[in-house]
């Protein structure tokens, strides 16, 4: 939509639209409806609550139908009720009651939202949103990206590459080994995300079941609460204020932010390799690199990813730092902040997709990679002085420093120096055969 305030709903809308099912306003309303109805059903299963008898198959089907048929049109009905109530959760309660009027459940409408505070419904709704959205959209996209990186690590595992430490030529590696590092870093965060718990509570206005006990003192409310939350697929948090403290959300956002930070690092490294000419980018017919320089193929996918991941992390870190903090038993700052969860995942998803698009266009320029290595024979000062140390040659480091530092060194000068060394022939011959491209250690085997 060209008039959208956020690019997630405008320019990039088609790229992140799958998140709307989990993190839009309509999704939040739907999950609230699910929690309210499922809790109503749980109350009906409790023998100690005689005023709400066990539901018939027809009544259960009626409740399930409300959830199954809930769509954007139904969500708008809730929003219309909210215009009067000026309270979003109360609007959901009234919506469900209206749906049940005229049914056999009309005598039991007051058990909708029974003994609940709004946060009882909200925290469980958000728990479901986070769990299902991460499991169904975010994690699969992360794993798709990881597979791309893993494939490149294998593809180029034996291709020598000049390293730069402090921006200066350094001990060679392989292209694949550098991708392997990112593969393992990203993989670690994914493993942590898969272990993430999603907590929930339904225990009243200050977490003590006060209203529940006043109505039904003989019902084991903690047990009912725990069973209900587990049935939703969440982990019960037994000790809370009015709100579930959101510590698990902080853990979740920190993990996603770390994944994003690793990916920013990868984007910047690939950008630098493209700048050096080590990588080329496939030319896409019809695309324009620069509005004035026709020859350019800019690394825009990696730049786009870096920018969007930065935006994602800004929101994720605010969510992480703010949500675990609430004044005394409750304040409302978490409510408005949590409405930006979708924003954080939206920018993250954009970043993942942009990186994958960029990776798909990468081509290795072996000629440039080989040229960089061939121009840096001084790199062999490290193995030469190490072998000299092995045989007790005094001042090995200092001799190589004198030979190479700040000087133009080529193959002839390096091999001429090796010929002067008084070391065993086997080691001397090995050093004479060594080239910068062969000096990769175990990089190709890792």
C-alpha atoms as one frame of an Amber mdcrd trajectory, in Angstrom:
protein
   0.000   0.000   0.000   1.604   3.221  -1.198   0.134   5.290   1.653   1.392
   2.920   4.402   3.273   4.560   7.230   5.541   1.540   7.748   7.500   0.006
   4.851   6.586  -3.404   6.303   3.015  -2.740   5.202   4.019  -0.772   2.112
   7.156  -1.315   0.073   8.004  -4.663   1.680   4.476  -5.856   2.397   4.554
  -8.786  -0.022   7.829 -10.052   1.462   6.606 -10.334   5.056   2.868 -10.876
   4.606   3.046 -14.399   6.097   3.734 -12.828   9.507   0.307 -11.168   9.556
  -1.284 -14.479  10.506   0.625 -14.359  13.780   1.500 -10.759  14.638  -1.186
  -8.448  13.247  -3.963  -6.820  15.255  -6.395  -9.355  13.782  -4.113 -12.184
  14.889  -3.920 -10.842  18.436  -7.713 -10.657  18.593  -8.033 -14.206  17.265
  -5.631 -15.594  19.833  -7.550 -13.790  22.585 -10.738 -15.441  21.326  -8.989
 -18.828  21.391  -7.822 -18.358  24.991 -11.235 -17.148  26.206 -13.098 -20.039
  24.593 -10.602 -22.696  25.646 -10.736 -21.456  29.238 -14.531 -21.537  29.161
 -14.282 -25.169  28.051 -11.749 -25.909  30.813 -14.094 -24.450  33.453 -16.907
 -26.666  32.182 -14.685 -29.708  32.695 -14.129 -28.854  36.385 -16.517 -30.923
  38.578 -16.369 -28.354  41.362 -18.014 -25.694  39.190 -21.555 -27.059  39.201
 -23.115 -23.892  37.814 -21.362 -24.571  34.498 -22.217 -28.155  33.545 -20.157
 -30.309  31.230 -20.580 -29.234  27.625 -22.523 -31.328  25.148 -20.968 -32.294
  21.851 -23.164 -29.699  20.140 -22.050 -26.950  22.544 -18.383 -27.860  22.110
 -18.846 -27.773  18.348 -20.456 -24.330  18.613 -17.457 -22.974  20.554 -14.966
 -24.590  18.184 -16.833 -23.099  15.234 -16.329 -19.581  16.606 -12.579 -20.173
  16.466 -12.591 -21.997  13.130 -14.646 -19.293  11.398 -12.787 -16.355  12.895
 -11.435 -14.175  10.101 -10.663 -10.547   9.359 -14.371  -9.737   9.125 -14.974
 -11.174  12.607 -11.956  -9.327  13.961 -13.470  -6.086  12.702 -16.625  -6.864
  14.682 -14.503  -7.001  17.835 -12.874  -3.685  16.903 -16.310  -2.158  16.438
 -17.292  -3.264  19.954 -14.046  -1.780  21.253 -15.135   1.642  19.970 -17.751
   1.566  22.732 -15.872  -0.297  25.475 -12.534   1.450  24.876 -11.092  -1.828
  26.166  -9.733  -4.436  23.765 -10.063  -7.559  25.930 -13.529  -6.625  27.189
 -14.554  -6.274  23.560 -13.515  -9.897  22.974 -15.600 -11.004  25.962 -18.679
  -9.182  24.641 -18.084 -10.584  21.146 -18.086 -14.175  22.422 -21.148 -13.599
  24.594 -22.958 -12.193  21.599 -22.059 -15.314  19.609 -23.514 -17.532  22.330
 -26.799 -15.691  22.744 -29.682 -17.786  21.568 -27.752 -21.011  22.150 -28.065
 -23.507  25.014 -25.106 -21.708  26.611 -26.981 -18.420  27.007 -27.543 -19.179
  30.729 -23.782 -19.497  31.276 -22.486 -16.370  29.552 -20.951 -14.992  32.760
 -18.431 -17.816  32.714 -16.848 -16.167  29.692 -13.822 -14.331  31.117 -14.664
 -15.775  34.566 -12.344 -14.496  37.335  -9.902 -13.303  34.680  -7.941 -10.110
  34.462  -7.142  -8.871  30.971  -3.545  -9.943  31.335  -4.636 -13.542  31.920
  -5.940 -13.510  28.372  -3.267 -11.291  26.838  -0.190 -13.104  28.112  -1.492
 -16.440  26.860  -2.461 -14.931  23.524   1.025 -13.481  23.110   2.582 -16.766
  24.210   0.691 -18.587  21.464   1.480 -15.890  18.903   5.182 -16.013  19.685
   5.415 -19.784  19.832   3.497 -20.463  16.632   4.961 -17.561  14.656   8.522
 -18.500  15.559   7.985 -22.208  14.930   6.104 -21.783  11.651   7.779 -18.755
  10.038  10.875 -17.393  11.770  12.751 -20.627  12.524  12.122 -22.234   9.112
  13.455 -19.099   7.401  16.508 -19.087   9.660  17.126 -22.737   8.802  16.719
 -22.051   5.088  19.348 -19.331   5.377  21.617 -21.635   7.375  21.341 -24.270
   4.637  22.461 -21.692   2.047  25.515 -20.764   4.109  26.312 -24.420   4.740
  26.148 -25.156   1.029  28.654 -22.405   0.226  30.969 -23.629   2.987  31.092
 -27.033   1.293  31.239 -25.646  -2.242  34.319 -23.503  -1.607  35.979 -25.435
   1.195  39.241 -25.918  -0.738  39.441 -22.500  -2.394  42.365 -20.520  -0.871
  41.648 -16.986   0.300  43.840 -14.176   1.549  42.901 -13.221   5.095  42.958
  -9.658   6.337  43.531  -8.991  10.016  43.429  -5.292  10.939  42.845  -4.797
   7.209  46.346  -6.119   6.424  47.320  -9.321   4.566  47.468 -12.247   6.989
  47.662 -16.048   7.195  45.577 -17.542   4.368  42.342 -19.437   4.892  39.773
 -20.867   2.485  36.526 -19.322   1.312  34.607 -22.325   2.623  36.220 -22.109
   6.063  35.025 -18.519   6.433  31.476 -19.548   5.561  31.820 -22.474   7.975
  32.442 -20.055  10.831  29.162 -18.286  10.094  27.399 -21.599   9.626  28.359
 -22.676  13.147  27.572 -19.274  14.692  24.102 -19.161  13.156  23.503 -22.815
  13.983  24.229 -22.175  17.662  21.567 -19.473  17.909  19.029 -21.663  16.108
  19.674 -24.464  18.596  19.054 -22.055  21.468  15.869 -20.783  19.841  14.562
 -24.336  19.483  14.948 -24.808  23.240  13.037 -21.621  24.031  10.187 -21.929
  26.525   6.989 -19.916  26.106   5.471 -19.149  29.490   1.923 -18.331  30.502
  -0.237 -17.632  33.545  -3.944 -17.467  34.366  -4.152 -16.651  38.062  -6.055
 -13.403  38.444  -5.448  -9.756  39.182  -2.292 -10.175  41.287  -1.411 -13.805
  40.663  -3.046 -15.262  43.797  -6.368 -16.664  42.508  -8.187 -14.249  44.851
 -11.429 -13.993  42.860 -11.362 -17.672  41.970 -11.188 -18.757  45.604 -13.938
 -16.361  46.634 -16.352 -18.098  44.245 -15.117 -21.713  44.439 -12.875 -22.246
  47.476 -12.761 -26.023  47.036 -11.538 -26.019  43.441  -7.812 -26.646  43.008
  -7.232 -23.537  40.935  -3.422 -23.832  40.639  -3.842 -27.344  39.236  -6.605
 -26.269  36.842  -4.485 -23.322  35.711  -1.401 -25.458  35.146  -3.329 -28.086
  33.207  -5.008 -25.472  31.024  -1.756 -23.691  30.143  -0.030 -26.959  29.274
  -2.954 -27.910  27.045  -2.375 -24.683  25.127   1.193 -25.846  24.549   2.776
 -23.299  26.889   4.830 -23.622  30.077   3.038 -22.545  33.278   4.579 -19.721
  35.276   3.175 -20.252  38.774   4.594 -17.130  40.390   3.572 -13.834  38.847
   2.208 -10.351  39.473  -0.861  -9.329  37.525   1.334  -9.816  34.471   3.471
 -12.739  33.432   6.900 -11.102  33.976   8.009 -11.552  30.334  11.481 -12.869
  31.163  11.073 -15.624  28.576  10.228 -13.019  25.956  13.442 -11.198  26.796
  15.367 -14.450  26.304  13.645 -15.002  22.966  14.338 -11.514  21.623  17.968
 -11.649  22.739  18.482 -14.915  20.871  16.911 -13.573  17.681  18.979 -10.369
  18.022  22.189 -12.411  18.367  21.293 -14.372  15.229  20.712 -11.054  13.474
  24.024  -9.646  14.705  25.917 -12.658  13.340  24.134 -12.137  10.036  25.073
  -8.443   9.974  28.691  -9.545  10.409  28.323 -11.940   7.461  26.713  -9.244
   5.301  29.567  -6.831   5.970  32.239  -9.438   5.248  30.651 -10.418   1.935
  30.308  -6.726   1.092  34.064  -6.356   1.677  34.873  -9.429  -0.439  32.752
  -7.994  -3.264  34.594  -4.692  -2.891  37.928  -6.551  -3.216  36.647  -8.388
  -6.282  36.884 -11.827  -4.685  33.164 -12.217  -5.336  31.214 -11.134  -8.376
  27.428 -10.848  -8.528  25.303 -12.406 -11.219  23.860  -9.770 -13.512  20.055
  -9.805 -13.510  18.597  -8.681 -16.825  16.754  -5.384 -16.512  18.225  -4.436
 -13.127  20.020  -1.106 -12.709  22.999  -0.777 -10.366  23.557   2.975 -10.457
  21.398   5.721 -11.900  24.489   7.347 -13.414  27.196   4.661 -13.628  25.979
   1.920 -15.986  28.804  -0.521 -15.159  27.911  -0.984 -11.476  26.420  -4.090
  -9.878  25.955  -2.948  -6.307  25.802  -5.330  -3.301  22.338  -3.996  -2.472
  20.940  -7.245  -1.045  23.575  -7.392   1.671  23.197  -3.671   2.371  19.413
  -4.021   2.526  19.761  -6.933   4.922  22.187  -5.077   7.174  19.904  -2.057
   7.392  16.766  -4.034   8.149  18.489  -6.255  10.688  19.693  -3.120  12.441
  16.109  -1.889  12.675  14.984  -5.313  13.895  17.609  -5.367  16.635  16.719
  -1.865  17.786  13.150  -3.046  18.431  14.195  -6.462  19.766  16.560  -4.932
  22.286  13.973  -2.470  23.496  11.495  -5.322  23.892  14.119  -7.329  25.758
  15.112  -4.515  28.109  11.674  -3.043  28.736   9.278  -5.982  29.027  10.730
  -7.592  32.196  10.236  -4.294  34.029   6.816  -3.394  35.456   6.028  -0.999
  38.296   4.845  -2.946  41.341   2.121  -5.434  40.409   1.228  -3.868  37.042
   1.624  -0.966  34.709   0.520  -0.700  31.094   3.828   0.064  29.367   4.207
  -3.545  28.236   0.879  -3.446  26.404   1.854  -0.801  23.872   5.400  -2.151
  23.489   4.276  -5.723  22.730   2.272  -4.440  19.777   5.640  -3.996  18.031
   6.619  -7.664  18.214   5.546  -8.104  14.606   7.732  -5.166  13.599  10.832
  -6.811  15.045  10.155 -10.089  13.270   9.143  -8.296  10.077  12.464  -6.485
   9.753  14.278  -9.693  10.740  12.510 -11.679   8.031  13.340  -9.003   5.467
  16.987  -9.276   6.460  17.032 -13.055   6.126  15.412 -12.994   2.708  17.705
 -10.238   1.433  20.815 -12.147   2.506  19.553 -15.308   0.819  18.867 -13.373
  -2.364  22.369 -11.945  -2.248  23.966 -15.338  -1.623  22.114 -16.801  -4.606
  23.765 -14.198  -6.862  27.345 -14.701  -5.609  30.025 -15.938  -7.983  33.591
 -16.585  -6.858  36.272 -14.735  -8.840  39.098 -17.254  -8.464  41.459 -15.154
 -10.564  41.277 -12.280  -8.083  41.582 -14.611  -5.080  44.687 -16.224  -6.594
  46.180 -12.855  -7.560  45.816 -11.520  -4.002  47.692 -14.514  -2.632  50.419
 -14.389  -5.278  51.087 -10.758  -4.444  51.677 -11.550  -0.778  54.628 -13.930
  -0.498  55.612 -12.150   2.713  52.877 -14.238   4.375  55.303 -17.152   4.369
  57.411 -15.365   6.961  55.182 -17.027   9.568  55.768 -20.674   8.627  59.446
 -20.087   7.845  60.241 -18.535  11.219  58.157 -21.231  12.961  60.225 -24.016
  11.338  63.412 -22.104  12.209  62.289 -21.987  15.852  61.643 -25.742  15.698
  65.340 -26.283  14.930  66.610 -23.747  17.438  67.714 -21.109  14.942  68.275
 -17.977  17.078  66.321 -14.775  16.447  64.082 -16.465  13.887  61.268 -13.927
  14.243  63.643 -10.971  14.085  65.353 -12.303  10.927  62.052 -12.667   9.101
  60.940  -9.271  10.330  64.092  -7.767   8.856  63.502  -9.620   5.588  59.820
  -8.796   5.081  58.436  -5.903   7.112  57.590  -2.920   4.925  59.363  -4.446
   1.930  58.284  -5.827  -1.418  58.720  -9.583  -1.227  58.251 -12.071  -4.062
  58.712 -15.791  -4.587  62.386 -15.487  -5.507  63.380 -13.508  -2.428  61.497
 -15.832  -0.094  63.001 -18.976  -1.608  66.463 -17.418  -1.684  66.200 -16.816
   2.057  65.057 -20.391   2.673  68.074 -21.704   0.741  70.399 -20.000   3.268
  68.830 -21.752   6.272  70.806 -24.426   8.116  67.898 -26.753   8.764  67.218
 -30.384   7.774  66.735 -30.936   4.015  63.228 -32.366   4.491  61.935 -29.206
   6.158  63.845 -26.967   3.744  62.329 -28.718   0.728  58.838 -28.423   2.243
  59.313 -24.661   2.722  60.612 -24.278  -0.841  57.467 -25.962  -2.176  55.186
 -23.840  -0.044  53.163 -21.034  -1.678  50.663 -18.596  -0.155  47.847 -20.564
  -1.830  49.056 -23.815  -0.249  49.548 -22.292   3.189  45.987 -22.951   4.453
  46.612 -25.213   7.418  43.601 -27.435   8.076  41.071 -24.965   6.688  39.960
 -27.266   3.856  39.485 -30.209   6.254  37.473 -28.395   8.923
